[in-house]
């Protein structure tokens, strides 16, 4: 692949991943892994390393700004406890991923996505009649820490950034309003908590070329901003349904890859 083609393909990966990230409020890792495999022809380990490395710069800042401008806020203590858990889980996930095969990573990815889909569906079924916890700033520290640990481990082990775990954990597990949960998740695409996991992949050479990385970063900045603009114009039920559809498609594709 020539330098120009690699740059353009990387930009395409970044824009699509950014749109999904901004609209669903998740870090762009899942989209980057999928489209790195599709558009760049990367193997699973390389796609995951590329995803983590591309998430070190604060490409989600534009998306955070859009959610913030729309009145969504996040208590600092949520960020602190999730961040501590993220650092703990991230390094462990990165070392664990380096020790297993592509097939194991792919099937783990599928199981993880199916579990998140189930959590989102259950959240939809039980949302009526339950009080949203997002208006309270005193959520207990342990669930926040555990959400961060799961997000960090999923980031290191599957290269997906952990945003899905944060969004689903807050919205489905702790009843935080959907837009607010998505803001918190996007904040972690700005804070480089995945550096330990990214360094493990980088040190092993598990990444695509730098022209593709540069294209991905440019595409992420644009796509995340556009996706966040769209998200702030729709209801929380539309956001949740979109996330269910997106995660389902990702699970189906990774099942196909694991079987082929």
N, C-alpha and C positions, 0 to 999 in steps of 0.2 A: 504494500500500500504506500503510495507516494505521500510526501509531507503534506501537500494541500488536501488530498483525500482523507488523510488521517486527521487533519485539523477539522475539516468539515464534518466528518463522521463523529468526532468527539463533540463538536458543537451540537449536532443532532441529538446525541445521547444526553448532553447537558440540558438542552431545552425541554425535552420530553420528561426527563427526571425532575427538572425544576418545576414544570407545570404541575406534575403530580404532587410534588412536595408542597408547593404553595397552596394548592387547592385543598389538600387533605391535612395540611399542617404537620406532615411527617418529614423527617430528614430525608434527603433524596436517595439514600442508600439503596433501597429495594429497586427503584427504577433504574439506578445506575448499573446495578448488577445485571438486571435483565437485559437492558439495551446495550451494555458492553459486550454481552454474549452475542446478541443479535446483530448489531451494527459494526462492531469491531472484531468479531470473531474470536473473542478472548475465551480462554479456558476458565473454569469456575474460580480457582484460586486467584488467577490474574484479575478477573472481573471484580472479585471482592477486594483485592488490594487496591485496584484503581478507584473503586468506590470510596474506600476509607481515606485514601490520600487526597482525593478531590474534595473531601468534606472538611479538611483541615482549615483552609481559608474560609472567612465568614461570608460564604456565598448566599446564606439565607437571610442576611441583614435586611435586604429590601422587603422580603416577606414579613419579617418581624415588624418592620416599620408600618406596613399596611395594616396588620392586625392591631397594632398599638393605636394607630390613628382612628380605628373603628371603635375604640373604647375598651378593648380587652386588656387586662392586666394580669400580672403573675406575682404573688408574694415572693420576696427574696428567699425566705426559708425553704420554699418548695424547690427552688433552683439549687440551693446549697445541698439539701439532703439527696435530691436526685443526682446531682453532680458527683457527690462522694460515692454513691453507689455505682455510678457509671464508671468512674475510674477503677474501682475495685473489680467490677465485672469485665471491663474492656481488655485489660492485659491478660487475664485468664482465658478469655475467649480467643484472643489472637494466638496464644501459644497452643491451645487445643486444636484450632483449625489447621495449624501447620503440621500437625501430627496425624491427620486423617486424610482419606482419599476424597476426590471430587464427588464420588457417588454418595459418600456419607454426608458431605456438606449439602448436596442437593436434596437428599431425603429429609435431613434435619430441617432444611429451609421449608419444605412442603409441610411437615408436621407443625412447625412453628406458625406458618401462615394459617393453616386450618384452625389451630387453637385460637388465633386472633379473630378469625371470622366467627367462630362460635361465641366468643366474648361479645363481639359487636352485635350479633343477632340476639343474644340474651338481653343485652342492654336495651335494644329496641323494644323487645317484648315487655320489659318491666319498667320502662321509663315513666309511664303514666302512674300518677299517684305516689311517686317517691320524690322526696325533696332533693333538689340539686344541692350538692355540697360545695359548689364552686363559689357561692356567696360567702362561705366561711373561710377565714384565713388560717384556722387552727387545725388543719388536717394533721393527724399523728405522724411523727417522723418515720416510724418503722415502715409503714406501707410505701411512703415516698422513697425511702432508701432501697427497699426491695424492688420497686419499679425501676429505679436507676440501675441497680445491679443486673436485673434482667435485660434492660436496654443496653447496658455496656457489654454484657456477655454476647447478646445477639449481634451487636456491632462488631465485636472482635471475631466471633466465630463464623458469622455469615456475611459480614461486610455490608450490612444494611443500615448502619447508622443508629439504630435503636429508636428512631422516632416513632415507629409503629407501636412499640411496646409502651412508650411514654404516653402517646395519645390514647391508646386503648386502655391502658392501666388507669389513667386519670378519669377518662370519660365513662368507661364501663365499670371499673372497679371502685372508684371513689366518687362517682356521680358529679364530676366537674363538668360544667357546660361545655359543649363541643368546641365552640370557637376559642374558649379560654384554654382548653386542653391542647388545642392545635398551636396556640401561641407558645405555650410552654415547650412543646416539642420542637418548634422552629428555633426557639432560643438556643437549644442544644445543637443546632446546625451552625450557630455563630460562635458558641464557646467550644474551643478545640479539645473537648474531653476525650476524643478518640485518638489523640496523638500516640499513646502507648501502643494501641492495636495497629495504627497506621505504620508506625516505625517498624514493628515486627514484620509486616508484609514488605515494606520498602527494603529492609535489610536483607531480605531473601530474594529481592528482584522480582517480586510478584506484582507487576503493574504493566500497563501499556506504555508506549513511548510518550515523551514529553509533549510533542505536538498535539496528540489526542487529549492529554491532560489539560493543556491550555484551552483547547476548544471546549472541553467539558466545563471548565470553570466559567468561561464566558457565557455558555449556554445556560448554566445553572443560575447565574445572576439575572438574566433576562426572564427565564422561565418561571423562577420562583416569584418574582415580582408580579408577573401576569397571573399566575395561579392564585396568589393571595388576593389580588384585586377581585377576581371572580368569586372566591370563597366568601368574601365579605358582603356579597350581594345575594346570597342564597341562605335558606334556613338551615338550622342544625340537622334536621331530618334528611335534607338533601345531601349534606356533607357526609352524614353517616352512611347513607345508602350508596353514595359514590365510593366511599372507602371500602365498603363490603364488596362492591363490584370490582374495584381495582385489585384488592387483595386476593379475591377469588381468581381473577385472570392470572395473577402472578403465580398462585398455587398450581393452577392447571398447566401453565407453561413449564414450571420447574418439575412437575410430575412427568411431563413429556420428555424433558431433558434427562431426567433420572432413568427413564425407561429405555431411552434410545441409545 
